[in-house]
Amino acid sequence: MFYSLQLSFVKYLRNETVIKALGQRIKKLRKAQKISQRQLAFESEIPETQIRRIEKGQVNTGISTIVAIANAL
């Protein structure tokens, strides 16, 4: 039972819908400002590969990364 609870909790933490929506929103904001992923990576001090993965909804990123991206946008 404990294992089952752990899996439910992990699934809750990794809500695919929210992760994909966040990535889409970041991409939309970046494109609205006409900046490249490379420029966003530079401004936010986040690796470009990480920016790509976030925008594709492939990674459950931390709040500090989200704040860095928000400040760069």
C-alpha positions as CSV (number, residue, x, y, z in Angstrom):
1,M,0.0,0.0,0.0
2,F,2.8,2.4,0.8
3,Y,4.3,1.8,-2.6
4,S,1.0,2.6,-4.2
5,L,0.8,5.9,-2.3
6,Q,4.3,6.8,-3.4
7,L,3.4,6.3,-7.0
8,S,0.3,8.4,-6.7
9,F,2.3,11.2,-5.1
10,V,4.9,11.1,-7.8
11,K,2.3,11.1,-10.5
12,Y,0.7,14.2,-8.8
13,L,4.1,16.0,-8.8
14,R,4.6,15.3,-12.5
15,N,1.3,16.5,-13.9
16,E,2.0,16.2,-17.7
17,T,-0.8,18.6,-18.6
18,V,0.6,21.4,-16.4
19,I,4.2,20.7,-17.6
20,K,3.2,20.9,-21.3
21,A,1.0,24.0,-20.7
22,L,3.9,25.8,-18.9
23,G,6.2,25.0,-21.8
24,Q,3.7,26.2,-24.4
25,R,3.2,29.4,-22.4
26,I,7.0,30.1,-22.2
27,K,7.3,29.5,-25.9
28,K,4.4,31.8,-26.7
29,L,5.9,34.6,-24.6
30,R,9.4,34.1,-26.0
31,K,8.1,34.3,-29.6
32,A,5.9,37.3,-28.8
33,Q,9.1,39.1,-27.8
34,K,10.9,37.8,-30.9
35,I,13.8,36.2,-29.1
36,S,15.4,32.9,-29.8
37,Q,15.8,30.0,-27.5
38,R,19.5,30.8,-27.5
39,Q,18.9,34.4,-26.4
40,L,16.5,33.3,-23.7
41,A,19.0,30.8,-22.5
42,F,21.7,33.5,-22.3
43,E,19.5,36.0,-20.6
44,S,18.2,33.5,-18.0
45,E,21.5,31.7,-17.6
46,I,19.8,28.4,-18.3
47,P,21.3,26.0,-20.8
48,E,19.7,26.2,-24.2
49,T,19.0,22.4,-24.2
50,Q,17.0,22.9,-21.0
51,I,15.0,25.7,-22.5
52,R,14.1,23.4,-25.4
53,R,13.1,20.6,-23.1
54,I,11.0,22.9,-21.0
55,E,9.2,24.3,-24.1
56,K,8.5,20.8,-25.3
57,G,7.1,19.8,-21.9
58,Q,9.7,17.1,-21.4
59,V,11.0,18.2,-18.1
60,N,9.4,19.1,-14.7
61,T,11.5,22.2,-14.0
62,G,12.1,23.8,-10.7
63,I,10.7,27.1,-9.4
64,S,14.1,28.8,-9.5
65,T,14.4,28.0,-13.2
66,I,10.9,29.3,-13.9
67,V,11.7,32.5,-12.0
68,A,15.0,32.9,-14.1
69,I,13.0,32.5,-17.3
70,A,10.3,34.8,-16.2
71,N,12.8,37.5,-15.3
72,A,14.5,37.1,-18.7
73,L,11.1,37.4,-20.5
